[in-house]
Amino acid sequence: MTRPPPTAALAGFVSCGTCGLLCRPAEAGKPGECPRCGEPLAFRLPESIERTWAYVVAAAVCYLPANLLPVMTTTTIKATTESTILSGVIHFYTTGSWFLALIVLVASVIIPLGKLGALAYLLVTVMRRSTGRPLERARLFRMLKAIGRWSMLDVFVVMFVVALVRFEPFMSVVPGPGVPFFAAVVILTILAADAFDPRLIWDPAGKTGGTGG
Ligand SMILES: [Zn+2]
């Protein structure tokens, strides 16, 4: 294995989280402030692992009610039906709208679960100080951040379905209690990705060839 280049922290530098300037810390253990933009400097985001875990666990807790509680209540002259995400997927599939079924399944069930799994994987490998595949893990993290921007797709899908059904006569559709839990999952996973410090991925890798510290 080729030796990875040392991290800035190992070389005694600290990078500014806002403008990216590589700074010399004011004194040992006290990074001080960025001379260019004034942002308080930190070698690593404070309590990054603990805060990311808290968001991941909170999102995982909200994931269950988001999928088990109804996301919409449809009322016709004959009956009132409550649908969950999965019953919606099954409904779309059995009525021939398999493409819509696929979009809802991927956006609302698979992507949030994948994001939580990927964040947990990154956290566990960082906590174990794993040196394996740092480049792949860094790429995985960038992908998570990129997907985060499109996460509101979940909510758009629900709104889109609600809007579609509203065109039918003698029918009322209201969003169900699952919707706020869905929004919570989306927001909490974005916060989790923001709380995670990707520089932690490189710390153990740098130490195998460095002097530590
Ligand atoms: Zn700065």
Residues whose N, C-alpha, C, O or C-beta is under 5 A from the ligand:
A	BS01	ZN	C16 T18 C19 G20 L21 C34 R36 C37 G38 E39
